[in-house]
Amino acid sequence: MRMDPALIRRELRPGTMDPSGSWRAATSLTDSEQRTVAAVFNGGFRLSDRSHSGYYSEDRIITALVDGKASLVLHTD
């Protein structure tokens, strides 16, 4: 899938159970947000499963990213 970053806003949202803790980003979309979504996907993994890489968001490392493992990286610019 290819999207023009000038036309969309990218967000990473924490899961309802993983990574747990308190986050600025909500775990769910509001009704009004749902009407403006271009695409969404679920990471589908638990951080306790060490075969997967890590989680970094809002300037916090929950589990370290791993060289050679796939990562979703969103820059503010």
PDB file of N, H, CA, C and O in Angstrom:
ATOM      1  N   MET A   1       0.844  -1.155   0.000  1.00  0.00           N
ATOM      2  CA  MET A   1       0.000   0.000   0.000  1.00  0.00           C
ATOM      3  C   MET A   1       0.899   1.230   0.000  1.00  0.00           C
ATOM      4  O   MET A   1       1.910   1.271   0.701  1.00  0.00           O
ATOM      5  N   ARG A   2       0.530   2.207  -0.773  1.00  0.00           N
ATOM      6  H   ARG A   2      -0.292   2.174  -1.343  1.00  0.00           H
ATOM      7  CA  ARG A   2       1.299   3.440  -0.823  1.00  0.00           C
ATOM      8  C   ARG A   2       0.370   4.611  -0.555  1.00  0.00           C
ATOM      9  O   ARG A   2      -0.685   4.732  -1.178  1.00  0.00           O
ATOM     10  N   MET A   3       0.766   5.474   0.376  1.00  0.00           N
ATOM     11  H   MET A   3       1.623   5.375   0.882  1.00  0.00           H
ATOM     12  CA  MET A   3      -0.035   6.645   0.714  1.00  0.00           C
ATOM     13  C   MET A   3       0.850   7.876   0.724  1.00  0.00           C
ATOM     14  O   MET A   3       2.010   7.814   1.131  1.00  0.00           O
ATOM     15  N   ASP A   4       0.309   8.977   0.280  1.00  0.00           N
ATOM     16  H   ASP A   4      -0.634   9.027  -0.051  1.00  0.00           H
ATOM     17  CA  ASP A   4       1.041  10.235   0.249  1.00  0.00           C
ATOM     18  C   ASP A   4       1.092  10.803   1.671  1.00  0.00           C
ATOM     19  O   ASP A   4       0.051  11.176   2.213  1.00  0.00           O
ATOM     20  N   PRO A   5       2.274  10.877   2.287  1.00  0.00           N
ATOM     21  CA  PRO A   5       2.377  11.374   3.656  1.00  0.00           C
ATOM     22  C   PRO A   5       1.972  12.840   3.813  1.00  0.00           C
ATOM     23  O   PRO A   5       1.752  13.305   4.931  1.00  0.00           O
ATOM     24  N   ALA A   6       1.873  13.564   2.708  1.00  0.00           N
ATOM     25  H   ALA A   6       2.052  13.186   1.799  1.00  0.00           H
ATOM     26  CA  ALA A   6       1.414  14.952   2.782  1.00  0.00           C
ATOM     27  C   ALA A   6      -0.104  15.024   2.962  1.00  0.00           C
ATOM     28  O   ALA A   6      -0.644  16.061   3.346  1.00  0.00           O
ATOM     29  N   LEU A   7      -0.779  13.914   2.679  1.00  0.00           N
ATOM     30  H   LEU A   7      -0.340  13.071   2.367  1.00  0.00           H
ATOM     31  CA  LEU A   7      -2.243  13.906   2.743  1.00  0.00           C
ATOM     32  C   LEU A   7      -2.799  13.176   3.965  1.00  0.00           C
ATOM     33  O   LEU A   7      -3.986  13.295   4.269  1.00  0.00           O
ATOM     34  N   ILE A   8      -1.967  12.437   4.654  1.00  0.00           N
ATOM     35  H   ILE A   8      -1.002  12.340   4.408  1.00  0.00           H
ATOM     36  CA  ILE A   8      -2.450  11.652   5.794  1.00  0.00           C
ATOM     37  C   ILE A   8      -1.612  11.921   7.043  1.00  0.00           C
ATOM     38  O   ILE A   8      -0.501  12.444   6.960  1.00  0.00           O
ATOM     39  N   ARG A   9      -2.152  11.561   8.176  1.00  0.00           N
ATOM     40  H   ARG A   9      -3.055  11.136   8.244  1.00  0.00           H
ATOM     41  CA  ARG A   9      -1.424  11.620   9.444  1.00  0.00           C
ATOM     42  C   ARG A   9      -1.237  10.182   9.906  1.00  0.00           C
ATOM     43  O   ARG A   9      -2.177   9.388   9.872  1.00  0.00           O
ATOM     44  N   ARG A  10      -0.031   9.848  10.335  1.00  0.00           N
ATOM     45  H   ARG A  10       0.733  10.494  10.363  1.00  0.00           H
ATOM     46  CA  ARG A  10       0.270   8.507  10.804  1.00  0.00           C
ATOM     47  C   ARG A  10       0.262   8.488  12.322  1.00  0.00           C
ATOM     48  O   ARG A  10       0.716   9.437  12.961  1.00  0.00           O
ATOM     49  N   GLU A  11      -0.254   7.405  12.905  1.00  0.00           N
ATOM     50  H   GLU A  11      -0.623   6.634  12.386  1.00  0.00           H
ATOM     51  CA  GLU A  11      -0.284   7.263  14.356  1.00  0.00           C
ATOM     52  C   GLU A  11       0.033   5.835  14.750  1.00  0.00           C
ATOM     53  O   GLU A  11      -0.349   4.890  14.059  1.00  0.00           O
ATOM     54  N   LEU A  12       0.723   5.685  15.847  1.00  0.00           N
ATOM     55  H   LEU A  12       1.034   6.452  16.408  1.00  0.00           H
ATOM     56  CA  LEU A  12       0.905   4.385  16.483  1.00  0.00           C
ATOM     57  C   LEU A  12       0.107   4.439  17.771  1.00  0.00           C
ATOM     58  O   LEU A  12       0.316   5.330  18.594  1.00  0.00           O
ATOM     59  N   ARG A  13      -0.801   3.500  17.954  1.00  0.00           N
ATOM     60  H   ARG A  13      -0.970   2.775  17.286  1.00  0.00           H
ATOM     61  CA  ARG A  13      -1.622   3.466  19.161  1.00  0.00           C
ATOM     62  C   ARG A  13      -1.275   2.222  19.967  1.00  0.00           C
ATOM     63  O   ARG A  13      -1.092   1.145  19.400  1.00  0.00           O
ATOM     64  N   PRO A  14      -1.184   2.366  21.290  1.00  0.00           N
ATOM     65  CA  PRO A  14      -0.904   1.195  22.115  1.00  0.00           C
ATOM     66  C   PRO A  14      -2.101   0.248  22.120  1.00  0.00           C
ATOM     67  O   PRO A  14      -3.237   0.669  21.899  1.00  0.00           O
ATOM     68  N   GLY A  15      -1.840  -1.016  22.369  1.00  0.00           N
ATOM     69  H   GLY A  15      -0.918  -1.358  22.548  1.00  0.00           H
ATOM     70  CA  GLY A  15      -2.921  -1.990  22.465  1.00  0.00           C
ATOM     71  C   GLY A  15      -3.674  -1.848  23.781  1.00  0.00           C
ATOM     72  O   GLY A  15      -3.235  -1.137  24.686  1.00  0.00           O
ATOM     73  N   THR A  16      -4.796  -2.524  23.878  1.00  0.00           N
ATOM     74  H   THR A  16      -5.152  -3.102  23.144  1.00  0.00           H
ATOM     75  CA  THR A  16      -5.583  -2.454  25.104  1.00  0.00           C
ATOM     76  C   THR A  16      -4.913  -3.205  26.251  1.00  0.00           C
ATOM     77  O   THR A  16      -5.143  -2.885  27.417  1.00  0.00           O
ATOM     78  N   MET A  17      -4.075  -4.215  25.925  1.00  0.00           N
ATOM     79  H   MET A  17      -3.888  -4.474  24.977  1.00  0.00           H
ATOM     80  CA  MET A  17      -3.378  -4.976  26.965  1.00  0.00           C
ATOM     81  C   MET A  17      -1.860  -4.842  26.864  1.00  0.00           C
ATOM     82  O   MET A  17      -1.170  -4.837  27.884  1.00  0.00           O
ATOM     83  N   ASP A  18      -1.347  -4.736  25.668  1.00  0.00           N
ATOM     84  H   ASP A  18      -1.908  -4.741  24.840  1.00  0.00           H
ATOM     85  CA  ASP A  18       0.088  -4.624  25.436  1.00  0.00           C
ATOM     86  C   ASP A  18       0.342  -3.296  24.739  1.00  0.00           C
ATOM     87  O   ASP A  18      -0.303  -3.075  23.714  1.00  0.00           O
ATOM     88  N   PRO A  19       1.172  -2.423  25.160  1.00  0.00           N
ATOM     89  CA  PRO A  19       2.233  -2.586  26.123  1.00  0.00           C
ATOM     90  C   PRO A  19       1.833  -2.277  27.566  1.00  0.00           C
ATOM     91  O   PRO A  19       2.695  -2.311  28.444  1.00  0.00           O
ATOM     92  N   SER A  20       0.608  -1.988  27.838  1.00  0.00           N
ATOM     93  H   SER A  20      -0.092  -1.960  27.125  1.00  0.00           H
ATOM     94  CA  SER A  20       0.086  -1.600  29.158  1.00  0.00           C
ATOM     95  C   SER A  20       0.681  -0.270  29.607  1.00  0.00           C
ATOM     96  O   SER A  20       1.532   0.294  28.920  1.00  0.00           O
ATOM     97  N   GLY A  21       0.248   0.216  30.722  1.00  0.00           N
ATOM     98  H   GLY A  21      -0.443  -0.243  31.280  1.00  0.00           H
ATOM     99  CA  GLY A  21       0.735   1.495  31.213  1.00  0.00           C
ATOM    100  C   GLY A  21      -0.132   2.650  30.755  1.00  0.00           C
ATOM    101  O   GLY A  21      -1.199   2.459  30.170  1.00  0.00           O
ATOM    102  N   SER A  22       0.345   3.844  31.030  1.00  0.00           N
ATOM    103  H   SER A  22       1.211   3.999  31.505  1.00  0.00           H
ATOM    104  CA  SER A  22      -0.379   5.072  30.709  1.00  0.00           C
ATOM    105  C   SER A  22       0.251   5.728  29.480  1.00  0.00           C
ATOM    106  O   SER A  22       1.465   5.924  29.425  1.00  0.00           O
ATOM    107  N   TRP A  23      -0.594   6.069  28.486  1.00  0.00           N
ATOM    108  H   TRP A  23      -1.581   5.910  28.530  1.00  0.00           H
ATOM    109  CA  TRP A  23      -0.122   6.650  27.231  1.00  0.00           C
ATOM    110  C   TRP A  23      -0.946   7.865  26.868  1.00  0.00           C
ATOM    111  O   TRP A  23      -2.124   7.951  27.218  1.00  0.00           O
ATOM    112  N   ARG A  24      -0.335   8.804  26.170  1.00  0.00           N
ATOM    113  H   ARG A  24       0.621   8.734  25.885  1.00  0.00           H
ATOM    114  CA  ARG A  24      -1.081   9.954  25.647  1.00  0.00           C
ATOM    115  C   ARG A  24      -2.063   9.504  24.568  1.00  0.00           C
ATOM    116  O   ARG A  24      -3.192   9.990  24.504  1.00  0.00           O
ATOM    117  N   ALA A  25      -1.629   8.580  23.729  1.00  0.00           N
ATOM    118  H   ALA A  25      -0.712   8.184  23.780  1.00  0.00           H
ATOM    119  CA  ALA A  25      -2.473   8.073  22.640  1.00  0.00           C
ATOM    120  C   ALA A  25      -3.519   7.113  23.200  1.00  0.00           C
ATOM    121  O   ALA A  25      -3.213   6.268  24.041  1.00  0.00           O
ATOM    122  N   ALA A  26      -4.734   7.251  22.732  1.00  0.00           N
ATOM    123  H   ALA A  26      -4.982   7.937  22.049  1.00  0.00           H
ATOM    124  CA  ALA A  26      -5.812   6.347  23.149  1.00  0.00           C
ATOM    125  C   ALA A  26      -5.657   4.985  22.482  1.00  0.00           C
ATOM    126  O   ALA A  26      -5.047   4.876  21.419  1.00  0.00           O
ATOM    127  N   THR A  27      -6.206   3.958  23.103  1.00  0.00           N
ATOM    128  H   THR A  27      -6.701   4.047  23.967  1.00  0.00           H
ATOM    129  CA  THR A  27      -6.128   2.611  22.534  1.00  0.00           C
ATOM    130  C   THR A  27      -7.198   2.361  21.477  1.00  0.00           C
ATOM    131  O   THR A  27      -7.087   1.415  20.698  1.00  0.00           O
ATOM    132  N   SER A  28      -8.216   3.184  21.442  1.00  0.00           N
ATOM    133  H   SER A  28      -8.307   3.953  22.075  1.00  0.00           H
ATOM    134  CA  SER A  28      -9.321   2.998  20.491  1.00  0.00           C
ATOM    135  C   SER A  28      -9.620   4.303  19.759  1.00  0.00           C
ATOM    136  O   SER A  28      -9.296   5.392  20.233  1.00  0.00           O
ATOM    137  N   LEU A  29     -10.245   4.166  18.596  1.00  0.00           N
ATOM    138  H   LEU A  29     -10.508   3.282  18.211  1.00  0.00           H
ATOM    139  CA  LEU A  29     -10.677   5.330  17.829  1.00  0.00           C
ATOM    140  C   LEU A  29     -12.068   5.758  18.281  1.00  0.00           C
ATOM    141  O   LEU A  29     -12.920   4.916  18.564  1.00  0.00           O
ATOM    142  N   THR A  30     -12.293   7.050  18.348  1.00  0.00           N
ATOM    143  H   THR A  30     -11.601   7.734  18.119  1.00  0.00           H
ATOM    144  CA  THR A  30     -13.633   7.559  18.642  1.00  0.00           C
ATOM    145  C   THR A  30     -14.496   7.393  17.389  1.00  0.00           C
ATOM    146  O   THR A  30     -13.975   7.112  16.309  1.00  0.00           O
ATOM    147  N   ASP A  31     -15.801   7.564  17.529  1.00  0.00           N
ATOM    148  H   ASP A  31     -16.224   7.792  18.406  1.00  0.00           H
ATOM    149  CA  ASP A  31     -16.705   7.463  16.377  1.00  0.00           C
ATOM    150  C   ASP A  31     -16.317   8.454  15.279  1.00  0.00           C
ATOM    151  O   ASP A  31     -16.308   8.101  14.099  1.00  0.00           O
ATOM    152  N   SER A  32     -15.998   9.687  15.661  1.00  0.00           N
ATOM    153  H   SER A  32     -16.005   9.974  16.619  1.00  0.00           H
ATOM    154  CA  SER A  32     -15.633  10.691  14.652  1.00  0.00           C
ATOM    155  C   SER A  32     -14.288  10.354  14.001  1.00  0.00           C
ATOM    156  O   SER A  32     -14.111  10.598  12.807  1.00  0.00           O
ATOM    157  N   GLU A  33     -13.343   9.802  14.755  1.00  0.00           N
ATOM    158  H   GLU A  33     -13.487   9.604  15.725  1.00  0.00           H
ATOM    159  CA  GLU A  33     -12.051   9.399  14.172  1.00  0.00           C
ATOM    160  C   GLU A  33     -12.238   8.244  13.188  1.00  0.00           C
ATOM    161  O   GLU A  33     -11.550   8.187  12.170  1.00  0.00           O
ATOM    162  N   GLN A  34     -13.145   7.340  13.474  1.00  0.00           N
ATOM    163  H   GLN A  34     -13.705   7.387  14.302  1.00  0.00           H
ATOM    164  CA  GLN A  34     -13.369   6.193  12.596  1.00  0.00           C
ATOM    165  C   GLN A  34     -13.804   6.624  11.199  1.00  0.00           C
ATOM    166  O   GLN A  34     -13.517   5.927  10.227  1.00  0.00           O
ATOM    167  N   ARG A  35     -14.482   7.743  11.083  1.00  0.00           N
ATOM    168  H   ARG A  35     -14.716   8.310  11.873  1.00  0.00           H
ATOM    169  CA  ARG A  35     -14.956   8.226   9.783  1.00  0.00           C
ATOM    170  C   ARG A  35     -13.832   8.835   8.943  1.00  0.00           C
ATOM    171  O   ARG A  35     -14.023   9.083   7.752  1.00  0.00           O
ATOM    172  N   THR A  36     -12.675   9.076   9.538  1.00  0.00           N
ATOM    173  H   THR A  36     -12.520   8.874  10.505  1.00  0.00           H
ATOM    174  CA  THR A  36     -11.582   9.723   8.805  1.00  0.00           C
ATOM    175  C   THR A  36     -10.381   8.807   8.578  1.00  0.00           C
ATOM    176  O   THR A  36      -9.360   9.263   8.063  1.00  0.00           O
ATOM    177  N   VAL A  37     -10.475   7.544   8.944  1.00  0.00           N
ATOM    178  H   VAL A  37     -11.305   7.174   9.362  1.00  0.00           H
ATOM    179  CA  VAL A  37      -9.350   6.616   8.845  1.00  0.00           C
ATOM    180  C   VAL A  37      -9.151   6.139   7.409  1.00  0.00           C
ATOM    181  O   VAL A  37     -10.105   5.742   6.740  1.00  0.00           O
ATOM    182  N   ALA A  38      -7.900   6.182   6.943  1.00  0.00           N
ATOM    183  H   ALA A  38      -7.125   6.505   7.486  1.00  0.00           H
ATOM    184  CA  ALA A  38      -7.558   5.679   5.609  1.00  0.00           C
ATOM    185  C   ALA A  38      -7.180   4.195   5.675  1.00  0.00           C
ATOM    186  O   ALA A  38      -7.509   3.431   4.767  1.00  0.00           O
ATOM    187  N   ALA A  39      -6.499   3.792   6.735  1.00  0.00           N
ATOM    188  H   ALA A  39      -6.233   4.413   7.472  1.00  0.00           H
ATOM    189  CA  ALA A  39      -6.079   2.396   6.890  1.00  0.00           C
ATOM    190  C   ALA A  39      -5.752   2.141   8.356  1.00  0.00           C
ATOM    191  O   ALA A  39      -5.395   3.058   9.095  1.00  0.00           O
ATOM    192  N   VAL A  40      -5.878   0.896   8.760  1.00  0.00           N
ATOM    193  H   VAL A  40      -6.168   0.151   8.160  1.00  0.00           H
ATOM    194  CA  VAL A  40      -5.552   0.498  10.125  1.00  0.00           C
ATOM    195  C   VAL A  40      -5.104  -0.965  10.108  1.00  0.00           C
ATOM    196  O   VAL A  40      -5.606  -1.762   9.316  1.00  0.00           O
ATOM    197  N   PHE A  41      -4.172  -1.306  10.970  1.00  0.00           N
ATOM    198  H   PHE A  41      -3.764  -0.658  11.613  1.00  0.00           H
ATOM    199  CA  PHE A  41      -3.810  -2.715  11.099  1.00  0.00           C
ATOM    200  C   PHE A  41      -3.395  -3.006  12.530  1.00  0.00           C
ATOM    201  O   PHE A  41      -2.946  -2.123  13.261  1.00  0.00           O
ATOM    202  N   ASN A  42      -3.552  -4.249  12.906  1.00  0.00           N
ATOM    203  H   ASN A  42      -3.917  -4.966  12.312  1.00  0.00           H
ATOM    204  CA  ASN A  42      -3.215  -4.729  14.238  1.00  0.00           C
ATOM    205  C   ASN A  42      -1.858  -5.415  14.160  1.00  0.00           C
ATOM    206  O   ASN A  42      -1.626  -6.250  13.285  1.00  0.00           O
ATOM    207  N   GLY A  43      -0.969  -5.064  15.072  1.00  0.00           N
ATOM    208  H   GLY A  43      -1.157  -4.386  15.782  1.00  0.00           H
ATOM    209  CA  GLY A  43       0.344  -5.706  15.099  1.00  0.00           C
ATOM    210  C   GLY A  43       0.251  -7.196  15.360  1.00  0.00           C
ATOM    211  O   GLY A  43       1.054  -7.971  14.841  1.00  0.00           O
ATOM    212  N   GLY A  44      -0.721  -7.601  16.158  1.00  0.00           N
ATOM    213  H   GLY A  44      -1.374  -6.971  16.579  1.00  0.00           H
ATOM    214  CA  GLY A  44      -1.001  -9.020  16.353  1.00  0.00           C
ATOM    215  C   GLY A  44       0.047  -9.810  17.120  1.00  0.00           C
ATOM    216  O   GLY A  44       0.167 -11.017  16.911  1.00  0.00           O
ATOM    217  N   PHE A  45       0.804  -9.177  17.994  1.00  0.00           N
ATOM    218  H   PHE A  45       0.706  -8.196  18.164  1.00  0.00           H
ATOM    219  CA  PHE A  45       1.776  -9.931  18.778  1.00  0.00           C
ATOM    220  C   PHE A  45       1.816  -9.412  20.203  1.00  0.00           C
ATOM    221  O   PHE A  45       1.420  -8.280  20.480  1.00  0.00           O
ATOM    222  N   ARG A  46       2.294 -10.245  21.087  1.00  0.00           N
ATOM    223  H   ARG A  46       2.616 -11.165  20.861  1.00  0.00           H
ATOM    224  CA  ARG A  46       2.466  -9.893  22.491  1.00  0.00           C
ATOM    225  C   ARG A  46       3.936  -9.573  22.735  1.00  0.00           C
ATOM    226  O   ARG A  46       4.821 -10.244  22.204  1.00  0.00           O
ATOM    227  N   LEU A  47       4.187  -8.561  23.526  1.00  0.00           N
ATOM    228  H   LEU A  47       3.469  -8.016  23.957  1.00  0.00           H
ATOM    229  CA  LEU A  47       5.572  -8.196  23.830  1.00  0.00           C
ATOM    230  C   LEU A  47       6.265  -9.269  24.663  1.00  0.00           C
ATOM    231  O   LEU A  47       7.494  -9.338  24.676  1.00  0.00           O
ATOM    232  N   SER A  48       5.504 -10.099  25.353  1.00  0.00           N
ATOM    233  H   SER A  48       4.506 -10.043  25.343  1.00  0.00           H
ATOM    234  CA  SER A  48       6.104 -11.182  26.152  1.00  0.00           C
ATOM    235  C   SER A  48       6.675 -12.287  25.278  1.00  0.00           C
ATOM    236  O   SER A  48       7.461 -13.104  25.759  1.00  0.00           O
ATOM    237  N   ASP A  49       6.295 -12.331  23.989  1.00  0.00           N
ATOM    238  H   ASP A  49       5.657 -11.668  23.598  1.00  0.00           H
ATOM    239  CA  ASP A  49       6.828 -13.315  23.052  1.00  0.00           C
ATOM    240  C   ASP A  49       8.168 -12.799  22.536  1.00  0.00           C
ATOM    241  O   ASP A  49       8.188 -11.913  21.681  1.00  0.00           O
ATOM    242  N   ARG A  50       9.261 -13.315  23.020  1.00  0.00           N
ATOM    243  H   ARG A  50       9.245 -14.035  23.714  1.00  0.00           H
ATOM    244  CA  ARG A  50      10.603 -12.805  22.705  1.00  0.00           C
ATOM    245  C   ARG A  50      11.036 -13.065  21.263  1.00  0.00           C
ATOM    246  O   ARG A  50      12.105 -12.611  20.855  1.00  0.00           O
ATOM    247  N   SER A  51      10.223 -13.792  20.477  1.00  0.00           N
ATOM    248  H   SER A  51       9.354 -14.162  20.808  1.00  0.00           H
ATOM    249  CA  SER A  51      10.587 -13.993  19.069  1.00  0.00           C
ATOM    250  C   SER A  51      10.301 -12.741  18.243  1.00  0.00           C
ATOM    251  O   SER A  51      10.703 -12.658  17.083  1.00  0.00           O
ATOM    252  N   HIS A  52       9.605 -11.762  18.840  1.00  0.00           N
ATOM    253  H   HIS A  52       9.278 -11.830  19.783  1.00  0.00           H
ATOM    254  CA  HIS A  52       9.288 -10.518  18.141  1.00  0.00           C
ATOM    255  C   HIS A  52      10.193  -9.397  18.628  1.00  0.00           C
ATOM    256  O   HIS A  52      10.848  -9.499  19.665  1.00  0.00           O
ATOM    257  N   SER A  53      10.206  -8.328  17.845  1.00  0.00           N
ATOM    258  H   SER A  53       9.673  -8.245  17.002  1.00  0.00           H
ATOM    259  CA  SER A  53      11.031  -7.184  18.255  1.00  0.00           C
ATOM    260  C   SER A  53      10.284  -6.326  19.267  1.00  0.00           C
ATOM    261  O   SER A  53       9.261  -6.752  19.804  1.00  0.00           O
ATOM    262  N   GLY A  54      10.777  -5.140  19.531  1.00  0.00           N
ATOM    263  H   GLY A  54      11.608  -4.794  19.095  1.00  0.00           H
ATOM    264  CA  GLY A  54      10.334  -4.334  20.654  1.00  0.00           C
ATOM    265  C   GLY A  54       9.252  -3.326  20.371  1.00  0.00           C
ATOM    266  O   GLY A  54       8.570  -3.364  19.347  1.00  0.00           O
ATOM    267  N   TYR A  55       9.120  -2.412  21.332  1.00  0.00           N
ATOM    268  H   TYR A  55       9.674  -2.381  22.164  1.00  0.00           H
ATOM    269  CA  TYR A  55       8.096  -1.370  21.261  1.00  0.00           C
ATOM    270  C   TYR A  55       8.681  -0.087  21.817  1.00  0.00           C
ATOM    271  O   TYR A  55       9.136  -0.030  22.959  1.00  0.00           O
ATOM    272  N   TYR A  56       8.657   0.940  20.983  1.00  0.00           N
ATOM    273  H   TYR A  56       8.287   0.894  20.056  1.00  0.00           H
ATOM    274  CA  TYR A  56       9.149   2.265  21.369  1.00  0.00           C
ATOM    275  C   TYR A  56       8.109   3.266  20.921  1.00  0.00           C
ATOM    276  O   TYR A  56       7.748   3.300  19.745  1.00  0.00           O
ATOM    277  N   SER A  57       7.620   4.080  21.839  1.00  0.00           N
ATOM    278  H   SER A  57       7.914   4.052  22.795  1.00  0.00           H
ATOM    279  CA  SER A  57       6.633   5.096  21.500  1.00  0.00           C
ATOM    280  C   SER A  57       6.653   6.177  22.565  1.00  0.00           C
ATOM    281  O   SER A  57       6.971   5.916  23.725  1.00  0.00           O
ATOM    282  N   GLU A  58       6.313   7.389  22.163  1.00  0.00           N
ATOM    283  H   GLU A  58       6.055   7.601  21.221  1.00  0.00           H
ATOM    284  CA  GLU A  58       6.233   8.520  23.083  1.00  0.00           C
ATOM    285  C   GLU A  58       7.511   8.662  23.923  1.00  0.00           C
ATOM    286  O   GLU A  58       7.458   8.914  25.127  1.00  0.00           O
ATOM    287  N   ASP A  59       8.662   8.494  23.252  1.00  0.00           N
ATOM    288  H   ASP A  59       8.706   8.289  22.274  1.00  0.00           H
ATOM    289  CA  ASP A  59       9.982   8.611  23.881  1.00  0.00           C
ATOM    290  C   ASP A  59      10.220   7.595  24.990  1.00  0.00           C
ATOM    291  O   ASP A  59      11.015   7.844  25.896  1.00  0.00           O
ATOM    292  N   ARG A  60       9.541   6.451  24.930  1.00  0.00           N
ATOM    293  H   ARG A  60       8.895   6.248  24.194  1.00  0.00           H
ATOM    294  CA  ARG A  60       9.716   5.390  25.935  1.00  0.00           C
ATOM    295  C   ARG A  60      10.040   4.068  25.252  1.00  0.00           C
ATOM    296  O   ARG A  60       9.379   3.681  24.289  1.00  0.00           O
ATOM    297  N   ILE A  61      11.053   3.383  25.752  1.00  0.00           N
ATOM    298  H   ILE A  61      11.590   3.698  26.535  1.00  0.00           H
ATOM    299  CA  ILE A  61      11.384   2.044  25.277  1.00  0.00           C
ATOM    300  C   ILE A  61      10.717   1.052  26.218  1.00  0.00           C
ATOM    301  O   ILE A  61      11.040   1.006  27.405  1.00  0.00           O
ATOM    302  N   ILE A  62       9.786   0.259  25.694  1.00  0.00           N
ATOM    303  H   ILE A  62       9.523   0.296  24.730  1.00  0.00           H
ATOM    304  CA  ILE A  62       9.129  -0.768  26.498  1.00  0.00           C
ATOM    305  C   ILE A  62       9.932  -2.062  26.396  1.00  0.00           C
ATOM    306  O   ILE A  62      10.275  -2.665  27.413  1.00  0.00           O
ATOM    307  N   THR A  63      10.224  -2.477  25.198  1.00  0.00           N
ATOM    308  H   THR A  63       9.946  -1.987  24.372  1.00  0.00           H
ATOM    309  CA  THR A  63      11.201  -3.540  24.939  1.00  0.00           C
ATOM    310  C   THR A  63      12.020  -3.068  23.747  1.00  0.00           C
ATOM    311  O   THR A  63      11.487  -2.466  22.815  1.00  0.00           O
ATOM    312  N   ALA A  64      13.290  -3.339  23.784  1.00  0.00           N
ATOM    313  H   ALA A  64      13.722  -3.828  24.541  1.00  0.00           H
ATOM    314  CA  ALA A  64      14.213  -2.797  22.778  1.00  0.00           C
ATOM    315  C   ALA A  64      13.901  -3.324  21.380  1.00  0.00           C
ATOM    316  O   ALA A  64      13.557  -4.493  21.204  1.00  0.00           O
ATOM    317  N   LEU A  65      14.029  -2.435  20.385  1.00  0.00           N
ATOM    318  H   LEU A  65      14.309  -1.486  20.528  1.00  0.00           H
ATOM    319  CA  LEU A  65      13.938  -2.862  18.996  1.00  0.00           C
ATOM    320  C   LEU A  65      15.136  -3.758  18.705  1.00  0.00           C
ATOM    321  O   LEU A  65      16.197  -3.600  19.308  1.00  0.00           O
ATOM    322  N   VAL A  66      14.965  -4.696  17.782  1.00  0.00           N
ATOM    323  H   VAL A  66      14.102  -4.825  17.292  1.00  0.00           H
ATOM    324  CA  VAL A  66      15.986  -5.707  17.525  1.00  0.00           C
ATOM    325  C   VAL A  66      16.483  -5.588  16.094  1.00  0.00           C
ATOM    326  O   VAL A  66      15.688  -5.573  15.155  1.00  0.00           O
ATOM    327  N   ASP A  67      17.815  -5.502  15.924  1.00  0.00           N
ATOM    328  H   ASP A  67      18.462  -5.514  16.687  1.00  0.00           H
ATOM    329  CA  ASP A  67      18.402  -5.484  14.584  1.00  0.00           C
ATOM    330  C   ASP A  67      17.955  -6.724  13.815  1.00  0.00           C
ATOM    331  O   ASP A  67      17.949  -7.829  14.355  1.00  0.00           O
ATOM    332  N   GLY A  68      17.584  -6.534  12.560  1.00  0.00           N
ATOM    333  H   GLY A  68      17.589  -5.636  12.120  1.00  0.00           H
ATOM    334  CA  GLY A  68      17.189  -7.648  11.713  1.00  0.00           C
ATOM    335  C   GLY A  68      15.721  -8.026  11.814  1.00  0.00           C
ATOM    336  O   GLY A  68      15.251  -8.854  11.034  1.00  0.00           O
ATOM    337  N   LYS A  69      14.983  -7.442  12.752  1.00  0.00           N
ATOM    338  H   LYS A  69      15.365  -6.770  13.386  1.00  0.00           H
ATOM    339  CA  LYS A  69      13.545  -7.701  12.887  1.00  0.00           C
ATOM    340  C   LYS A  69      12.782  -6.525  12.277  1.00  0.00           C
ATOM    341  O   LYS A  69      13.252  -5.388  12.319  1.00  0.00           O
ATOM    342  N   ALA A  70      11.633  -6.794  11.723  1.00  0.00           N
ATOM    343  H   ALA A  70      11.251  -7.717  11.688  1.00  0.00           H
ATOM    344  CA  ALA A  70      10.821  -5.735  11.105  1.00  0.00           C
ATOM    345  C   ALA A  70      10.356  -4.741  12.158  1.00  0.00           C
ATOM    346  O   ALA A  70      10.083  -5.119  13.297  1.00  0.00           O
ATOM    347  N   SER A  71      10.266  -3.481  11.780  1.00  0.00           N
ATOM    348  H   SER A  71      10.488  -3.174  10.854  1.00  0.00           H
ATOM    349  CA  SER A  71       9.811  -2.429  12.681  1.00  0.00           C
ATOM    350  C   SER A  71       8.934  -1.447  11.914  1.00  0.00           C
ATOM    351  O   SER A  71       9.164  -1.176  10.736  1.00  0.00           O
ATOM    352  N   LEU A  72       7.937  -0.927  12.595  1.00  0.00           N
ATOM    353  H   LEU A  72       7.750  -1.148  13.552  1.00  0.00           H
ATOM    354  CA  LEU A  72       7.147   0.177  12.077  1.00  0.00           C
ATOM    355  C   LEU A  72       7.720   1.428  12.708  1.00  0.00           C
ATOM    356  O   LEU A  72       7.736   1.563  13.931  1.00  0.00           O
ATOM    357  N   VAL A  73       8.189   2.344  11.876  1.00  0.00           N
ATOM    358  H   VAL A  73       8.176   2.234  10.882  1.00  0.00           H
ATOM    359  CA  VAL A  73       8.807   3.572  12.387  1.00  0.00           C
ATOM    360  C   VAL A  73       8.078   4.769  11.779  1.00  0.00           C
ATOM    361  O   VAL A  73       8.006   4.913  10.559  1.00  0.00           O
ATOM    362  N   LEU A  74       7.544   5.617  12.642  1.00  0.00           N
ATOM    363  H   LEU A  74       7.602   5.499  13.633  1.00  0.00           H
ATOM    364  CA  LEU A  74       6.839   6.816  12.203  1.00  0.00           C
ATOM    365  C   LEU A  74       7.577   8.016  12.762  1.00  0.00           C
ATOM    366  O   LEU A  74       7.747   8.141  13.975  1.00  0.00           O
ATOM    367  N   HIS A  75       8.015   8.901  11.877  1.00  0.00           N
ATOM    368  H   HIS A  75       7.877   8.800  10.891  1.00  0.00           H
ATOM    369  CA  HIS A  75       8.685  10.118  12.295  1.00  0.00           C
ATOM    370  C   HIS A  75       7.688  11.274  12.287  1.00  0.00           C
ATOM    371  O   HIS A  75       6.772  11.292  11.465  1.00  0.00           O
ATOM    372  N   THR A  76       7.852  12.230  13.185  1.00  0.00           N
ATOM    373  H   THR A  76       8.596  12.216  13.853  1.00  0.00           H
ATOM    374  CA  THR A  76       6.944  13.361  13.227  1.00  0.00           C
ATOM    375  C   THR A  76       7.097  14.290  12.045  1.00  0.00           C
ATOM    376  O   THR A  76       6.184  15.058  11.741  1.00  0.00           O
ATOM    377  N   ASP A  77       8.235  14.237  11.370  1.00  0.00           N
ATOM    378  H   ASP A  77       8.976  13.613  11.617  1.00  0.00           H
ATOM    379  CA  ASP A  77       8.454  15.095  10.192  1.00  0.00           C
ATOM    380  C   ASP A  77       8.145  14.366   8.902  1.00  0.00           C
ATOM    381  O   ASP A  77       8.276  14.941   7.821  1.00  0.00           O
TER     382      ASP A  77
END
